């Protein structure tokens, strides 16, 4: 009994301090979502260049996820997470001294390593809890996505008071302090390590599994879309509604905050109702929200018996924010439910699979802001970003229907149903 209590205390200590570390890492990872706006003005960047600037940290944070997941299985989450955080501190600090576009792109690659922390912490915290509670544990850890909202609260204040160069300096100090706390209150358990007889290539064989590819597609929406929109929304509010950067960041946090914090609740729902049910409803809610968000500001004139009459159709800032809030909640639940799929189907290989799926989600977060900018430059329509996301959600809905929904019993009928392939 005493041992169980001690292990339980260690588990919760690991979960709490890991969630804190992930929150800070995510805050740093999303830094360009706010400071990118004055940098864009300073360097006179177009929308595509701005999209590449904001997406650059996401690239390395994505590419490093698979090796980080494998190293976590091999060496343990404590040492890998601490090393990762320590490496990012100098790069974050140097960001304040960058002056040229290529400076920001290069340093952004190193700062982006912080984004790989998700693939470390997910298997690290999951293995401290029984399988029936792993969805909840991973959901709580995943709530560290709220670091995006923390960035939107903290960065504008520092930016207005001291200039944008103060933001990376403060963030570097916060990262260093969090590293000390993490190392002090986290633990290692040799029983959680994958046996060393398992080779690197054995772990990567999971890439041949069609279910893994499908989970990658889901996650490219609920996480990749979340990251992309979190980076894009502040400048969207400024451009579309003419808001001050502080007000724009506050409203953008209405998407980022629930998109991070409620991931824990999504984990609880996934444990209770299953990953499939939660993900199915997440995709449909996202589909509806993105359909409404896609409609651009439109004026049209019709001829009536009394003469021409002009109508305006478009979302005002309040309706837009409300839809973004709902979309953030849906994405939060979806991020948790996708990883519930992984803990159910790959309980012995969580680190590697979470790294692969996390890579797909991260790459979505890298590619989408660049496409948002390119579409903006090409069409001049800001809501084209949501049009693109709407199409991506359609792909996942059709895929999920063909591989999962069609194989399930409908209205209690059991005859004539042919299981679909994953």
N, C-alpha and C positions, 0 to 999 in steps of 0.2 A: 504493500500500500504506500509506504514512504517513497519507494522508488518511482511509483506511478505519479505521485504528486510532484516529485522533483522533476520528472520528465515533462509533466504538463507545464510546469513553470518555465522550464527551458524552452518548450515549444512556443509558448505565448511571448516570451521575451524575444525569441528569434523572429517571430511574426511581426511584433511591434517595431523593433529596431530595423528590420528589413524593409517594412513598409515606409518608414521614415526615410531610409536611404533611397528607396526607389522614388519617393516624392521629390526629393531634392534633385536626383538625377534627371527626372522628367522635367522639372522646372528649368534646369540648365539646358536640356535638349531642345526646349521650346523657346529659348531666349530670343531668337531672331523674329519670332512672331510679333514682338513689340519693338525691340531696338532696330529691327530691320527697316522700320518706317523712316526714322531720321537718317539712317544709312542710305536708303534709297534716294532720299532728297539730296543728301550730301554728294553722292556719286552720280546723280541724274540717271538712274536705272529705269528701263522699261519694265513692263509687267512680267515678261518672260525671264529677264535677268533677276528680278526680285524673287520670282518663284524658285529659281535655281539657288539663290542665296539662302532662302529659308529652308530649302530641302537638303542642302549639302550636309548638315549634321545628321540628318535622317539616313543618309546613304551609309555612312560608316556604322551608325548605330544598328542598321539592318544587317549589313554584311557580316558583322562580327557575331551575330546572334547564334549561328549554328556552332562555330567553334567554342563559344562561351558555354553553350548548353552541354556540349560534349566534355569540356574541361570541368564543368560543375559536377557532372556524373563521376568523373575520374578523381578530382582533387577536393571536392567539397565546395559548397557555396560561400562559406565564410572567407576563405583565402582568395577566391576568385573575385568576389564582390569588393573586398578591401583593396586588392591590387588595381582593379578597374577604376575605382574612385580616386585612388592616389595618382594614377596616370593623367586623369583629366584636369587636376588642379592647375598645373602650370599653363596648360592650353587655354583654360578659361581666363586666367589672369592676363595672358598675352593679347586676348581679344581686344582689350581696352586700348591697345597701342596700334592697332591696324589702321591703315589709311587708304590702301588701294583695294580694288575689287578682288584681285587675286589673293591678297592677304586674308580677307574674310573667308574666301572659299577654302583656302588651305588650312587655316586655323580651325574653321568650322568642321573639317574632317576629323580633327583630333578631339574637339569638344563633343562631337557626335558619338564618341565611344560610350558616353554616359547612357545613351539610349539602349545599349546592349544589356543593361542591368536587369531588364525584365527576364531574359532567358537564364539569368543566374538565380534570381530570387524565386522564380516560380517553382522549379524543382526543389530548391533548397528548403522553402517553407512547407511545400506539400508533403515531403517525406517525414516531417515532424508530427503529422496528423494521420489518424486512421482514414481509410479510403472513403468512408461515409461522410467525412467532414473535409475532404480535400477541396471540393468545390468551393466551400465557404472560405477556407484558408486562402486559396488562390484568389478568390474574389476580394478578400480584405487586402491582400498584398497588391492586387491590381488596382485598388483604389488610389494607389500612388500616382495614377494617371492625373489625379487632381493637381499634381505639380504644375500642369498647364495653366490651371486657374490661379494658382499661387503666383505664377509668373505674371499673369495679367493684373493682379492686385499690386504686386511689389514693384515690378519693373517700371510702370508709368510714374509712380511716385518718385523713384530714384532718378528717372530720366528728366522729369520736369524740375526737380530740385537741384540736381547736380550735373545733368547732361548724361548722354547715353553711355559714355565711357566708364561711369561709376558702376553701372549694372554688372559687367563681368567681374570687376574687382570685388564687389560685395558677394557675388555668387561664388567666387573662388574661395572666399573666407568661409561661407556657409558650407560648401562642400567639404572643406578640410575639417571643420568642426563636426560634421555629420560622420565623417570617416572615423574619428576618434570615438564617438558614441557607439557606432556600429561595432567596432572591434571590441569595445569594453563589454557590451551586453549581448553579443552573439556567441554561439557555441558550434562545435563540430561533433559529428557522430560518425565514426568509421563504418558503421553498419549501413549508412546511407549511400556509400560509394558503390559504383558499378564495378564488378570484378575486373581485374586487370587482364584477364584472359580474353575479354571482349575487345576486338580490334576496332580501329577507327573506321575501316571499311564496313565492318559488321553493323556499326551504328548507322552509317549512311545508307544502308540498304533500305531504310524506311522510305527513302525518296521514291522507291518503285511502287509503294502502296497507293492505290488510287484514292483511298479514304484520306490519306495525308494531303494529297493534292486538293481534294474538295475542301478540307478544313482550311487550307491555305487561301482558297478563294473566299470563303466566308470571312476570314480574318482580315483579308485585304480591304474589306468594306468596313467592318465594325471598328478595326483599329487603324488601318491605313487611312480610311476616310476621316476618322476622328482626328488623327495627327494632322492631316492635310488641312482640314477645316479650322482646327485650332490655330494653325499657323497663318491661315488666310483671312480669318474673320475680322481682326482688328482693322486691317487696311480696307476690308470690304465695307465696314461700317463708316469709316472715314470717307471713302470715295462715294458710296451709294447714298448715304444720308447726311453727309457733311458734318459729322460729329467731331468734337475734340477727342484727342487720343485717349485721355483718361476715361471719358464717358464711353468711348468705343471699346476700350479694354474691359470696362465693367460689364457692358452688355455682352461682349464676347464670352465672358466668364460664365454667363447663363447657360452656355453650351458646354464649356470645358468642365465646369465644376460638377454638374450631375453626371457628365460623361466619365468622370473619374471616381467620385465618391460612391455612386450607386452601383459600381461594379461589385462591391461586397454583397449587396442585396441580390444582384443577379446571380452570384454564386450560390446563395441560399435557395433561390428559386430553382436553379439548375439541379441542386441536390434533391429538391422536393419533387419537381415535375419532370425532370430529365432534360438533357441537353437539346434533344430534337425539338420538343414542344416550345421551349423558350426561344430557340434560334428561329423557328418558323414564324412566330409572331413578331419577333424583332425585325425580320426582313420585310414583313408586310407593313408594319408601322413606318419603317424607314422609306419604303416605296411611296406611301401616301404623302409623307412630309416632303420628300424630295420632289415629288410631282408639283406640289403647291409652291415650293421654293424656286422651282425652275422658271416659273412664268415671269418674264421681264416686265418692267414698267412700260405700259402700253397706252397710247392715246389713239383712238380711232373715231372717225367721223362718218355718220350716216345721214342720208337725206330723208327728212320727214315732211309731212304736209305743211309744216310751218317753216321749213328751211333746214339747213345743215345743223346737226346736233353732235357735239363732241363728248365722248365718254373716256374716262381714265380707269384703267384696271392695273392694279399693282399692290404689293404688300407694303403697308406702312411699317415703321420701325417696331411698333408694338407687336403686330401680328408676326412679323419676321422673327423677332426674338422669342415669341411663344413657340413657334414651330421649331426653332433651333433648340430650345429647351427640351421639347419632346424628343427630338432627334438625338440629343445628347443622352437622354435616359435610355432610349432604345439601343444605342451603341454601347452603353455601359453594360446592359444586360447581355448583349451579344458577345462582348469580349469575354465575359465570364462563362457563358454557355459553350463557346467554342473550346475553351480550355477544360471544361467538364467532359466534353467528348474525348479529349486527349487523356485525361486521368482515368476515364472508364476503359478506353481501348488500348492504352499503352502505359499501364501503371508501372511497368518495369523499365521503361525507357523514356520517362517524362522529359528529362533534360534535353535529349537529342530531338525529340519530336517537337517540343515547345520551341526549341531553337529554330527548327525548319519553318514551323508555322509563323513564329515571330518574325523570321526573315521575310516571309511573304507579306505580312502585315506592314512591316517597316518599309519594304520596297514600294508598297502602295502609297505610304506616306511620303516617300521620296518622289515618285513619279507624278502623283496627282497635283501637287502645287506647281510643278513645271507646266503640266498640261493646262491647269487653270490659267496661268499667265499667258501661255501661247494662245488659248482660246479667246482670252480677253483682248490680246493684241490683234487677233485675226478678225473677230466679230464685233468687238466694242461692246459686247453684252456681258455685264458682270455675272448675271445669273447663269451664264453658260457653264460655270463650275458645277452648279447643281444639276444641270442637264446631263453632264457627264456622269456624275454620281448616280443619277436616276437610271441610266443605262447599265451601269455596273451592277446595281441591285437587281435589275431584271435578270441578268445572267445567273446570279446566285439563286434566285427564286425558281427559275426553270430547272437548274441543276438539282436543287433540293427536292423539287417535286418528282423528277424522274428517278432519283436514286433512293429517296427515303419515303416521301409521302405516298407515292403510288403503291408501295409495298405494304402499307398499313391497312388494318381493317377499318372499313367505313360503315358506320351505323350498325355495327354488330354483325355484318355479313362476312362470312369466312370463306365462302366458295368463290372460286374463279380468280382468286388473287395470286399473282405470280410475284414472288419476291424480286425486287429490283437489285441489280448489282450496285455495289458502293462506288 
